[in-house]
Amino acid sequence: MNSNGEYEFDDQNESSLWEKLGFLKKSRSFATKSIHMDRKFEEFESSSTLSLINLTSTYKLFEAHNPTSYQYSRFGNPTRNNLEKCLASLENSKYAVTYASGLGAQTAIISTLKKGEKIVVDFDMNFDSIRLFKNFTGNMAMELEFVDFSDLDALKNALKENTKLVWMETPSSRTMKVLDIRKISDFVHENLPTARVVVDNTILSSYLQRPLEFGADVVVYSINKYVHGYSDVVMGSIAVNDDKVHEKLKYHQGAMGIIPSPFDCYMVNKSLKTLSLRMDHHMKVSYKIAKWLEKQPQIEVVLHPALQSHPKHDVACQQSHGHSGVFAFKLKNPENVENFLKNLKIFLKVESIGGFESFMRRAEKVEGIEVDGNLINVSIGLEDADDLIEDIQQALDGRSEGSNGDKLEFY
Ligand SMILES: *Cc1c(COP(=O)(O)O)cnc(C)c1O
């Protein structure tokens, strides 16, 4: 109620929850930019409110040797350019470049290195990225070392003259490990000015964290997770401020042929317009469920950066505007994990995060890297919070086999 005794809709309430938890203030104008930037960049004269889609693979040259005009779609496409400008505006970066997948974006970055040069990676990383690093850097005669970036001495030992990339995923998709982007970036730049810091920001998106603002050099995304969120596109992207790094990465996009299709670019550009709305829901529901889970007698631990109990809650607050729908937890009795997962009715057991559908599964094992196989990874989608809680409750209670009038029967 305001001072005149009238009820007012308080649209700041939700963002102030995150501020009260200690996170950075909500990014101003993010939603407005996501909706209107598109029109600003579009290269065609048109009164349509959505930017146009251009599927052309090859272009007519009006003058020979004009390097700025479109020639062949692998090297440039107006729909793709438009999306890249929109992504850069949301990241507050000078440039964004899109690729055929998140791993395609990572391949483009790795390929900036030469034979004998070294990549240092924080070991708490998603399975697919680890497989890419392990299987291909050796073939390209590069050096690779996994370390724990929360140990700066270990990181310092790994930084050799030939180290060119220092790579981390924060928060990590597996264990919700949070690394201090500012501290690590400054440390690397002081000790080895020629090395570049790469942050995989897939778990939060530019709505919740913008690593370039904390000293990182390159940000990498699997776009199909939160940024797109509609589970029907595979795409990756990078964001950078440095002109030279951008030039190389842009060249690799076309010369290595790791491009997304113009149609997919159009789809992603459209879904940017609901990114802040979707994230607000993922954030709210995942926090609610994490808080609820913490109180259940069958649960040993909940790993969610917005919880006070998270060991790096303060670091998450310093560098992000809140936390998304991805988190992890452990049951007290590891023998119950299989049954618990089997009993779930709404949560899918598929390999996907950041979409509209909720999912849960055991943390993936990675060869040579210790993972607690009893850890359960969760991605909260866009369903109703109470239905998700009810589903987890019945799976914890092991009630699912009987037909006790349960209304959550979807599969
Ligand atoms: C999915 C994922 C990737 C790989 O991206 P693709 O688009 O599947 O190639 C990289 N990093 C993180 C954190 C991911 O979740």
Ligand as a Chemical Component Dictionary entry (heavy atoms), coordinates in Angstrom:
data_LIG
# 
_chem_comp.id                   LIG 
_chem_comp.type                 NON-POLYMER 
_chem_comp.pdbx_formal_charge   0 
_chem_comp.three_letter_code    LIG 
# 
loop_
_chem_comp_atom.comp_id 
_chem_comp_atom.atom_id 
_chem_comp_atom.alt_atom_id 
_chem_comp_atom.type_symbol 
_chem_comp_atom.charge 
_chem_comp_atom.model_Cartn_x 
_chem_comp_atom.model_Cartn_y 
_chem_comp_atom.model_Cartn_z 
_chem_comp_atom.pdbx_ordinal 
LIG C1 C1 C 0 26.113 -27.727 -23.616 1  
LIG C2 C2 C 0 27.294 -27.029 -23.146 2  
LIG C3 C3 C 0 28.414 -26.854 -23.964 3  
LIG C4 C4 C 0 28.502 -27.480 -25.351 4  
LIG O1 O1 O 0 27.718 -26.770 -26.246 5  
LIG P1 P1 P 0 26.966 -27.433 -27.508 6  
LIG O2 O2 O 0 26.093 -26.336 -28.010 7  
LIG O3 O3 O 0 26.228 -28.639 -27.026 8  
LIG O4 O4 O 0 28.031 -27.783 -28.489 9  
LIG C5 C5 C 0 29.469 -26.100 -23.482 10 
LIG N1 N1 N 0 29.458 -25.571 -22.243 11 
LIG C6 C6 C 0 28.390 -25.744 -21.411 12 
LIG C7 C7 C 0 28.439 -25.160 -20.047 13 
LIG C8 C8 C 0 27.287 -26.476 -21.828 14 
LIG O5 O5 O 0 26.259 -26.647 -21.007 15 
# 
loop_
_chem_comp_bond.comp_id 
_chem_comp_bond.atom_id_1 
_chem_comp_bond.atom_id_2 
_chem_comp_bond.value_order 
_chem_comp_bond.pdbx_ordinal 
LIG C1 C2 SING 1  
LIG C2 C3 SING 2  
LIG C2 C8 DOUB 3  
LIG C3 C4 SING 4  
LIG C3 C5 DOUB 5  
LIG C4 O1 SING 6  
LIG O1 P1 SING 7  
LIG P1 O2 DOUB 8  
LIG P1 O3 SING 9  
LIG P1 O4 SING 10 
LIG C5 N1 SING 11 
LIG N1 C6 DOUB 12 
LIG C6 C7 SING 13 
LIG C6 C8 SING 14 
LIG C8 O5 SING 15 
# 
